């Protein structure tokens, strides 16, 4: 938005003198008839008048006395008569010379009829007459512009319904709901610059930002047109090194109703709030992770950031003009800095014209000048440091010379003007005999010298840095090699690097196997086991030995267990059967012996009976022995043999286990497992309590790199955090 020209008041010097010899011949200045006047009552009961030149689009803000003076320039009234009329109406003593000076001011704006004004206006020589300071030219650069008046008048009818009271009330409700929804989900909208300005979203951000700014300015322009104003210029500019789209809304100052002026100022911000609320609602009703949801989230954040930027009253955006309207001081910035300049001139002893600035305005000027000046110096200093770092770090000595040349090119004129002013004859003569002014000036210069030359400023370097843990330990298997690499790196004041190698293929142990015993993310202490290195032959022998030991334990358990009742009953039945067979055969022998004695049977039959009896007796003894063995406890000798075999097997297992446990890898540092099975790396342990940052430093800064020097660092990944450390 183009600024409203600063207020012109009685007593200021003009830039272009008219030929007042013609006035002595009766040709007095005559006010142009095409000037537009707006009467605006103020809250303090006074009235101000805005004069608008419809050709040059310049504005002249005057109070009641000055407006009365303007109306007296009818081409027929001389200065003495005008002075007497002012005295009669307002009881103010004013000389004809004061009237002449005021006429010069009006003539510098070409408000009088005559050939000179027509020539100046028609040739456009009034454009660009005002000189800006070097800082103003740096911070406010117009790129291009066009006249949108016809376009706005065609667009207004279709959107006129947006200005109806019910529509405004509906939009206010949407804004309230949107901000309430945002407050309930504020954590979901937090972001850092590395996230929102990533490569994948930069194009989308630029498109949404451009569309948002265009809609914002169109809201201002359409509102101004709706209330009867004329927007004569829209275009692009660089404001504080940032691209912006602007619209010249100076015609809004012609509105007699303050509500209309505020509506024009609030239109862009209000529509931006509506878009923000709609974006938040769209984000809430869509599924998280979808493209449309991300788009709504991005638009909401862009709306909020630009809204806060526009509300900044220290730069000439909506916040500044709202502040000017609230405090009722048009052109607050220029008037505040003009007041500061007058105070500096008075301090040097120069005579300045009396000022009718009120105490309230004086306080506002001081506060605004301090804040706006510091803000502007901060931005200029920030970009100066940025340019310095880029030039010096890339081109070193030549870059430093180039930076000095660039600084001299920019500052030579302001420094020259300041020096000529301080040592001009007018200032020196005014300072003579006023030691207090000299002391104040010397103190100010001394403070500037101390701040810029004696107070040590932080030295900044930048570039791609290397961030490493203060200590790290890794296990790696080189590709195509049967060996294990163990590497330990310790940083800090004394760097240390150790490397060990373990062969994984030998004649005795065949092939070795590395088995990690930790998981990624585990916290380990110094001495904790990270992995085991095991031979496949040892593992096989250990498994067989454990199986044999289990078998021996089974035999002992079986020997020590009591006989089963079923087995005892079976054995007893066998004994009984054998006994019955013996008894029967014995009877057969006795019967056959009696028959043999009577010579009734042959001797072979008797011998066969005796043989069967002997076999039955043997079977009986065997059955009794089996029963006795089943009932008897195990022999100590048998248990001793089994225990001996078990002890031997346990010793063998212990030996194999010792062989297996001897091949383990322990952590030499405290830290966290940050890597597991990545490329050739098996395990990587890093100490993350402290990190080591390697920063490239050019030769120009080496003298400032000292041991134990404190360092503060910011990285793009975490733009909102400041990290502290030491060299």
C-alpha positions in Angstrom: 0.0 0.0 0.0 1.4 3.4 -0.9 1.9 5.7 2.0 -0.2 8.8 2.6 1.9 11.8 1.9 3.1 13.6 5.0 1.1 16.5 6.3 2.2 20.0 5.2 1.8 22.8 7.8 2.1 26.5 7.9 5.7 27.7 8.1 7.4 25.0 6.2 9.8 25.9 3.4 8.8 25.3 -0.2 11.0 23.8 -2.9 9.7 25.8 -5.8 9.3 29.6 -5.6 6.8 31.3 -7.9 7.3 34.7 -9.5 5.8 37.0 -7.0 6.7 40.0 -9.0 3.6 39.2 -10.9 1.7 39.3 -7.7 2.8 42.8 -7.2 1.1 43.6 -10.5 -2.2 42.3 -9.2 -1.9 38.7 -10.4 -2.3 36.9 -7.1 -2.3 33.1 -6.7 -5.5 31.4 -7.6 -6.4 27.9 -6.4 -7.2 25.3 -9.0 -10.9 24.6 -9.2 -10.5 20.8 -9.9 -9.1 20.1 -6.4 -11.2 17.7 -4.3 -11.9 18.5 -0.7 -12.9 16.1 2.1 -14.0 17.4 5.5 -13.2 15.1 8.4 -14.3 15.9 12.0 -11.9 14.6 14.6 -12.5 13.1 18.0 -11.2 16.2 19.8 -13.8 18.4 18.2 -11.6 19.9 15.6 -11.9 19.4 11.8 -9.2 18.6 9.3 -9.5 18.9 5.5 -7.9 16.7 2.9 -7.1 18.3 -0.5 -6.6 15.9 -3.4 -5.1 16.7 -6.7 -7.0 14.5 -9.2 -4.2 14.7 -11.7 -1.0 14.1 -9.7 -2.9 12.2 -7.0 -1.1 14.1 -4.2 -2.8 14.9 -1.0 -2.6 17.9 1.3 -3.9 17.6 4.9 -4.7 21.0 6.5 -6.4 22.2 9.6 -9.2 24.7 9.9 -6.9 27.8 9.8 -4.9 26.5 6.9 -8.0 25.5 5.0 -9.4 29.0 5.5 -6.1 30.3 4.1 -6.3 28.0 1.1 -9.8 29.3 0.2 -8.6 32.9 0.2 -6.4 32.3 -2.8 -9.0 33.4 -5.4 -6.6 35.3 -7.7 -7.8 38.7 -6.5 -7.0 38.9 -2.8 -3.6 40.2 -1.7 -1.6 38.8 1.2 -2.3 41.7 3.6 -6.1 41.2 3.1 -5.8 37.5 3.7 -3.8 38.1 6.9 -6.4 40.5 8.3 -9.2 38.0 7.5 -7.4 35.3 9.4 -6.9 37.6 12.4 -10.5 38.6 12.3 -11.8 35.0 12.2 -9.4 33.1 14.4 -7.8 35.8 16.5 -4.4 34.8 15.2 -1.6 37.3 14.4 -0.1 36.3 11.1 2.1 38.3 8.8 1.9 38.7 5.1 5.3 37.0 4.8 3.8 33.9 6.4 1.0 33.9 3.9 3.6 34.2 1.1 5.5 31.1 2.5 2.3 29.1 2.7 1.5 30.0 -0.9 5.0 28.7 -1.8 4.1 25.4 -0.3 0.9 25.2 -2.3 2.7 26.1 -5.4 5.3 23.3 -4.8 2.3 21.0 -5.1 1.0 22.8 -8.2 -2.3 23.8 -6.5 -2.4 27.1 -8.3 -3.7 27.9 -11.8 -1.2 29.1 -14.3 1.1 28.0 -17.1 3.8 26.7 -14.8 1.5 24.2 -13.0 0.0 23.1 -16.3 3.5 22.4 -17.7 4.8 20.6 -14.7 1.7 18.4 -14.4 1.4 17.6 -18.1 5.1 16.7 -18.4 5.1 14.5 -15.2 8.0 16.4 -13.7 6.4 16.2 -10.3 7.1 12.4 -10.2 10.1 11.4 -8.2 11.0 14.9 -7.0 11.2 13.8 -3.3 14.6 12.4 -2.5 14.7 9.4 -0.3 17.5 8.3 2.0 19.8 5.5 1.1 18.1 3.3 3.7 14.7 4.1 2.4 15.8 3.2 -1.1 17.2 -0.1 0.1 14.2 -1.1 2.2 11.5 0.1 -0.2 12.0 -0.8 -3.9 9.1 -0.6 -6.4 9.4 -3.1 -9.3 6.4 -2.5 -11.5 2.9 -1.0 -11.3 -0.4 -0.7 -13.3 -3.7 1.2 -13.0 -6.4 -1.3 -11.9 -9.3 1.2 -11.7 -11.3 -0.1 -14.7 -10.7 -3.7 -13.7 -11.9 -3.1 -10.1 -15.1 -1.4 -11.3 -15.9 -4.5 -13.5 -15.2 -6.9 -10.6 -17.2 -5.0 -8.0 -20.8 -5.9 -9.0 -20.3 -9.7 -8.8 -18.8 -9.5 -5.3 -20.9 -6.7 -3.9 -22.9 -9.2 -1.8 -19.8 -9.8 0.3 -20.2 -6.4 1.8 -23.7 -7.0 3.0 -24.1 -7.1 6.8 -25.3 -10.7 6.9 -22.4 -11.9 4.9 -19.9 -10.0 7.1 -21.6 -11.5 10.2 -21.3 -15.0 8.6 -17.6 -14.4 7.9 -17.0 -13.2 11.4 -18.6 -16.5 12.7 -16.3 -18.5 10.4 -13.2 -16.6 11.6 -14.2 -17.2 15.3 -14.8 -20.9 14.6 -11.6 -21.3 12.7 -9.4 -19.7 15.4 -11.2 -21.9 18.0 -10.5 -25.0 16.0 -6.9 -23.9 15.5 -6.5 -23.4 19.3 -7.8 -26.9 20.0 -5.3 -28.4 17.5 -2.4 -25.9 17.8 0.2 -28.7 18.4 -0.7 -30.2 15.0 0.2 -26.9 13.2 3.6 -26.4 14.8 6.4 -26.6 12.2 10.0 -25.6 11.7 11.5 -24.0 8.6 13.1 -27.2 7.4 9.7 -28.9 7.3 7.6 -26.2 5.7 10.3 -25.0 3.3 11.5 -28.4 2.1 12.2 -29.0 -1.6 9.0 -30.9 -2.2 6.7 -28.1 -0.9 8.6 -24.9 -2.0 6.7 -24.6 -5.3 3.4 -25.1 -3.5 4.3 -22.5 -0.9 5.2 -19.9 -3.5 2.0 -20.5 -5.4 -0.2 -20.3 -2.3 1.7 -17.3 -1.0 1.4 -15.5 -4.3 -2.4 -16.2 -4.5 -2.9 -15.2 -0.9 -1.1 -11.9 -1.4 -3.1 -11.2 -4.5 -6.4 -11.9 -2.8 -5.3 -9.8 0.2 -4.6 -6.7 -2.0 -7.7 -7.3 -4.1 -9.7 -7.2 -0.9 -8.2 -3.8 0.0 -8.7 -2.4 -3.5 -12.3 -3.7 -3.9 -13.3 -2.3 -0.5 -11.8 1.1 -1.4 -13.7 1.0 -4.7 -16.9 -0.1 -2.9 -16.8 3.0 -0.7 -16.3 5.3 -3.7 -12.5 5.6 -3.8 -10.2 5.2 -6.7 -7.2 2.8 -6.7 -4.8 4.2 -9.3 -1.9 1.9 -8.8 -1.1 -1.8 -8.0 2.1 -3.6 -8.5 5.1 -5.4 -7.0 7.8 -4.1 -4.6 10.7 -5.3 -2.4 9.8 -4.3 1.2 12.6 -5.1 3.6 14.1 -7.4 1.0 10.9 -9.4 0.7 8.7 -9.5 -2.5 5.3 -8.0 -2.0 2.2 -7.1 -4.0 0.9 -3.6 -3.2 -2.0 -1.3 -3.9 -2.2 2.4 -3.6 -5.1 3.2 -1.3 -4.4 6.8 -0.7 -7.8 7.8 -1.9 -9.3 6.1 1.2 -8.1 9.1 3.2 -10.7 11.2 1.4 -13.5 9.2 3.0 -15.3 11.4 5.5 -16.4 8.4 7.7 -13.6 6.9 9.7 -15.4 3.5 9.6 -15.0 3.5 5.8 -11.2 4.1 6.2 -10.9 1.4 8.8 -12.9 -1.0 6.5 -10.4 -0.5 3.7 -7.5 -1.1 6.1 -9.0 -4.2 7.6 -10.3 -5.8 4.4 -7.2 -7.6 3.4 -6.5 -8.9 7.0 -10.1 -9.9 7.5 -10.3 -11.9 4.2 -7.0 -13.5 5.1 -8.5 -14.5 8.5 -11.5 -16.1 6.6 -9.1 -18.0 4.3 -7.2 -19.2 7.4 -10.4 -20.4 9.1 -11.5 -22.2 6.0 -8.1 -23.9 5.6 -8.2 -25.0 9.2 -11.7 -26.4 8.7 -10.6 -28.2 5.5 -7.6 -29.7 7.3 -9.8 -30.9 10.1 -12.4 -32.7 7.9 -9.9 -34.4 5.6 -7.8 -37.5 6.3 -4.3 -36.9 7.7 -1.6 -37.8 5.3 -3.6 -37.2 2.1 -2.4 -34.5 -0.3 -5.5 -32.3 0.2 -5.0 -32.5 4.0 -1.3 -31.4 3.6 -2.4 -28.6 1.2 -4.9 -27.2 3.8 -2.3 -27.5 6.5 0.2 -25.5 4.4 -2.3 -22.8 3.4 -3.3 -22.4 7.1 0.3 -21.9 8.2 1.1 -19.5 5.3 -2.0 -17.5 6.1 -1.1 -17.2 9.8 2.5 -16.3 9.1 1.7 -13.6 6.6 -1.1 -12.3 8.8 1.4 -11.8 11.7 3.8 -10.2 9.2 1.2 -7.8 8.0 0.3 -6.8 11.5 3.8 -5.6 12.2 3.4 -1.8 12.8 7.2 -1.1 12.3 7.0 -1.6 8.5 4.6 0.1 6.1 2.1 -2.7 5.9 -1.5 -3.0 7.2 -0.4 -2.9 10.9 1.4 0.4 10.4 -1.6 2.1 8.8 -3.9 0.7 11.4 -1.7 2.1 14.1 -1.7 5.5 12.3 -5.5 5.5 12.3 -5.7 4.3 15.9 -3.4 7.1 17.2 -4.9 9.5 14.7 -1.5 10.6 13.3 -1.3 10.2 9.5 2.2 9.5 8.2 3.4 8.5 11.6 6.7 7.2 10.5 7.8 10.2 8.5 6.5 12.6 11.1 8.2 10.7 13.9 11.6 10.7 12.2 11.2 14.3 11.2 10.6 15.1 14.9 13.7 13.2 15.8 15.7 15.1 13.2 14.4 18.4 14.6 15.6 17.4 18.1 19.0 16.6 16.8 19.3 19.9 15.0 18.2 21.7 18.2 20.8 19.7 20.2 23.5 21.0 17.8 22.4 24.5 18.6 20.6 25.2 15.4 17.4 27.3 15.5 14.4 25.4 14.4 10.8 26.6 13.9 8.4 26.2 16.8 6.5 23.0 16.8 3.0 22.6 18.0 3.5 18.9 18.8 1.4 17.8 21.8 2.8 15.8 24.7 0.9 12.8 23.5 2.3 13.0 20.0 5.8 13.6 21.4 5.6 10.3 23.4 4.3 8.4 20.4 7.1 9.8 18.2 9.8 8.8 20.6 8.5 5.3 21.1 7.9 4.7 17.5 11.2 6.2 16.3 13.1 4.0 18.8 11.3 0.8 17.8 11.2 1.4 14.1 14.8 2.6 14.0 16.0 -0.5 15.9 14.0 -2.8 13.6 15.3 -1.2 10.4 18.9 -1.3 11.7 18.5 -4.9 12.7 17.3 -5.9 9.2 20.0 -3.9 7.5 22.6 -5.3 9.8 21.3 -8.8 9.4 21.5 -8.7 5.6 24.9 -6.9 5.8 26.3 -9.7 7.9 24.8 -12.2 5.5 26.4 -10.5 2.5 29.7 -10.2 4.4 29.7 -13.9 5.3 29.0 -15.0 1.7 31.7 -12.8 0.2 34.4 -13.4 2.8 33.9 -17.1 3.1 33.8 -17.6 -0.6 36.4 -15.2 -1.8 38.3 -14.5 1.5 40.5 -11.4 1.1 39.1 -10.3 -2.2 35.6 -10.8 -0.8 36.4 -8.6 2.2 37.6 -5.8 -0.2 34.5 -6.3 -2.3 32.3 -6.0 0.9 34.1 -2.8 1.9 33.7 -1.3 -1.5 30.0 -2.2 -1.5 29.6 -0.7 2.0 31.4 2.5 0.9 29.2 2.8 -2.1 26.1 2.6 0.0 27.3 4.7 3.0 29.4 7.4 1.4 26.6 9.8 0.8 24.9 9.4 4.2 28.2 9.7 6.0 29.2 12.7 3.8 26.0 14.5 4.5 26.2 13.9 8.2 29.9 15.0 8.3 29.1 18.2 6.3 26.2 18.9 8.6 28.2 18.4 11.9 31.1 20.5 10.7 29.2 23.1 8.8 29.7 26.8 9.7 26.1 27.0 10.8 26.4 24.1 13.3 29.9 25.1 14.6 28.9 28.7 15.1 25.7 27.5 16.9 27.7 25.2 19.1 30.2 27.9 20.2 29.5 29.0 23.8 27.3 26.0 24.5 29.5 23.4 26.2 26.5 21.3 27.2 25.7 20.6 23.5 29.4 19.8 22.8 29.5 17.4 25.7 26.3 15.7 24.5 27.6 15.4 21.0 31.0 14.0 22.2 29.2 11.5 24.4 27.1 10.3 21.5 30.1 9.9 19.2 32.0 8.1 21.9 29.1 5.7 22.4 29.0 5.0 18.7 32.8 4.3 18.7 32.5 2.1 21.7 29.7 0.1 20.3 31.2 -0.4 16.9 34.9 -0.7 17.6 35.6 -1.5 21.3 32.8 -3.9 22.2 33.6 -7.4 20.8 31.0 -8.6 18.5 30.4 -12.3 17.9 32.1 -13.7 14.9 29.9 -15.8 12.6 31.0 -18.5 10.2 28.8 -20.8 8.3 28.7 -23.6 5.8 28.2 -27.3 5.6 29.3 -28.8 8.9 30.0 -32.3 10.0 28.2 -33.5 13.1 29.7 -36.6 14.8 29.2 -38.3 18.1 32.0 -37.5 20.6 32.8 -41.2 20.7 31.7 -44.1 18.5 32.5 -47.9 18.2 31.7 -50.0 15.2 31.9 -53.6 14.0 32.2 -54.2 10.3 32.6 -57.1 7.9 34.6 -55.8 4.8 33.0 -57.1 1.6 34.7 -60.2 0.3 36.9 -60.7 3.3 36.6 -63.3 6.1 37.6 -60.9 8.9 35.9 -58.6 11.5 36.9 -55.0 11.9 36.5 -53.3 15.3 37.0 -49.5 15.1 37.0 -47.1 18.1 37.0 -43.3 17.5 37.1 -40.8 20.3 36.9 -37.0 19.7 37.1 -34.0 22.0 40.3 -32.4 23.1 42.5 -35.4 22.3 41.4 -37.5 19.3 42.0 -41.3 19.4 41.4 -44.0 16.8 42.0 -47.7 17.4 41.3 -50.6 14.9 41.3 -54.3 15.6 40.8 -57.3 13.2 39.5 -60.8 13.9 40.0 -63.6 11.4 36.7 -65.5 10.9 38.2 -68.6 9.1 40.9 -70.8 10.8 42.2 -74.3 10.5 41.3 -75.2 14.1 37.9 -73.6 14.5 36.7 -73.9 10.9 34.3 -71.1 10.3 33.4 -68.4 12.9 29.9 -66.9 13.1 29.2 -63.4 14.5 25.9 -63.1 16.4 24.8 -59.6 17.6 23.2 -59.7 21.1 21.8 -56.1 21.0 19.0 -54.3 19.1 19.0 -50.9 17.4 18.1 -48.3 20.0 19.4 -50.2 23.0 21.4 -48.3 25.6 24.7 -50.0 26.5 27.2 -49.3 29.2 31.0 -49.8 29.0 31.7 -53.5 29.2 28.3 -54.7 28.0 28.4 -57.6 25.4 27.5 -56.5 21.9 28.1 -59.7 19.9 29.4 -63.3 20.2 31.8 -64.9 17.7 31.1 -68.6 17.7 32.8 -71.6 15.8 30.4 -73.9 14.0 32.5 -77.0 15.2 32.4 -75.8 18.9 28.6 -75.3 18.6 28.2 -78.8 17.2 30.3 -80.5 19.9 28.6 -78.6 22.6 25.2 -79.7 21.4 26.2 -83.4 21.3 27.8 -83.2 24.7 24.6 -81.8 26.2 22.5 -84.5 24.6 24.8 -87.3 26.1 24.6 -85.6 29.5 20.8 -85.7 29.3 20.9 -89.4 28.5 23.2 -90.2 31.5 20.9 -88.2 33.8 18.1 -90.4 32.5 19.9 -93.6 33.4 20.6 -92.5 36.9 17.0 -91.5 37.4 15.8 -94.8 36.1 18.2 -96.7 38.4 17.1 -94.8 41.5 13.4 -95.0 40.9 11.4 -97.8 42.8 10.1 -100.9 40.8 6.6 -100.7 39.5 4.0 -102.9 41.2 3.0 -104.4 37.9 6.6 -105.6 37.3 6.9 -107.1 40.8 3.6 -108.9 40.4 4.7 -110.3 37.0 8.0 -111.5 38.5 6.2 -113.1 41.5 3.8 -114.9 39.1 6.8 -116.3 37.2 8.3 -117.6 40.5 5.0 -119.2 41.5 4.6 -120.9 38.1 8.2 -122.2 38.3 7.6 -123.5 41.8 4.5 -125.3 40.8 6.3 -126.9 37.9 9.1 -128.1 40.2 6.6 -129.6 42.7 4.8 -131.4 39.9 8.0 -132.8 38.4 9.2 -134.0 41.9 6.0 -136.0 42.3 6.5 -137.4 38.8 10.1 -138.6 39.8 8.8 -140.3 43.0 6.1 -142.1 41.0 8.5 -143.2 38.3 11.0 -144.4 40.9 8.4 -146.6 42.4 7.4 -148.0 39.1 11.0 -148.6 38.1 11.7 -150.5 41.3 8.8 -152.8 40.4 10.3 -153.0 37.0 7.2 -151.6 35.4 9.0 -148.8 33.4 12.2 -148.5 31.6 15.2 -146.7 33.1 15.1 -144.1 30.3 11.7 -142.8 31.5 13.1 -142.4 35.0 16.1 -140.5 33.7 13.9 -138.2 31.6 11.8 -137.3 34.6 14.9 -136.4 36.5 16.2 -134.2 33.7 12.9 -132.3 33.5 12.9 -131.8 37.2 16.5 -130.3 37.1 15.4 -127.9 34.3 12.4 -126.7 36.3 14.5 -126.1 39.4 16.9 -123.9 37.4 14.0 -121.9 36.0 12.7 -121.4 39.5 16.0 -120.1 40.7 16.2 -117.7 37.8 12.6 -116.4 38.5 13.5 -115.9 42.2 16.7 -114.1 41.3 14.8 -111.8 38.9 12.2 -111.0 41.6 14.9 -110.4 44.2 16.8 -108.1 41.8 13.7 -106.2 41.0 13.0 -105.6 44.7 16.6 -104.9 45.7 18.0 -101.2 45.6 20.6 -100.3 43.0 24.2 -101.1 43.7 26.5 -98.3 44.8 29.1 -99.4 42.2 26.6 -98.9 39.4 25.6 -95.4 40.6 29.3 -94.6 41.0 30.0 -95.5 37.4 27.0 -93.4 36.2 28.1 -90.4 38.3 31.6 -90.6 36.9 30.3 -90.5 33.4 28.1 -87.5 34.2 31.1 -85.6 35.8 33.2 -86.3 32.7 30.4 -85.0 30.4 29.8 -81.9 32.5 33.5 -81.0 32.4 33.4 -81.4 28.6 30.4 -79.1 28.3 32.1 -76.5 30.6 35.1 -76.5 28.4 33.1 -76.1 25.2 31.0 -73.3 26.8 34.2 -71.5 27.9 35.5 -71.8 24.4 32.3 -70.3 23.1 32.1 -67.5 25.7 35.7 -66.5 25.1 34.8 -65.1 21.6 32.5 -62.1 22.5 32.8 -58.3 21.7 32.1 -55.8 24.5 31.5 -52.1 24.2 34.4 -49.9 25.2 32.1 -46.8 25.6 28.8 -45.8 27.0 26.2 -45.0 24.3 23.3 -46.1 22.2 23.1 -48.7 19.4 22.4 -46.4 16.4 23.0 -48.9 13.6 22.4 -52.6 13.1 22.9 -54.5 9.8 23.5 -51.6 7.5 25.6 -52.3 4.4 28.9 -53.8 5.8 28.3 -52.5 9.3 27.0 -55.0 11.8 26.8 -52.8 14.9 27.5 -49.2 15.6 27.5 -47.7 19.1 27.6 -43.9 19.5 27.9 -41.7 22.6 25.1 -39.1 22.0 25.4 -37.2 25.2 27.8 -34.8 23.5 28.5 -34.3 19.8 31.5 -33.0 17.9 30.9 -30.5 15.1 33.5 -29.8 12.5 33.0 -26.3 11.1 34.9 -24.9 8.1 36.7 -21.6 9.1 38.4 -19.3 6.6 41.8 -17.9 7.2 40.3 -14.5 8.1 38.7 -16.0 11.3 41.5 -18.3 12.5 42.8 -15.8 14.9 39.5 -15.9 16.8 39.6 -19.7 17.2 41.0 -20.2 20.7 40.9 -23.0 23.1 37.8 -23.1 25.4 36.2 -20.3 23.4 32.4 -20.5 23.7 30.4 -21.2 20.6 26.7 -20.9 19.7 25.4 -22.8 16.7 22.2 -22.9 14.7 21.5 -25.5 12.0 18.9 -25.5 9.2 17.4 -28.8 10.5 16.5 -27.1 13.9 16.1 -23.4 13.0 14.4 -22.6 16.3 17.0 -24.0 18.6 20.4 -22.6 19.7 23.2 -25.1 20.5 26.0 -24.2 22.8 29.5 -25.6 23.0 33.2 -24.9 23.3 36.2 -25.1 21.1 
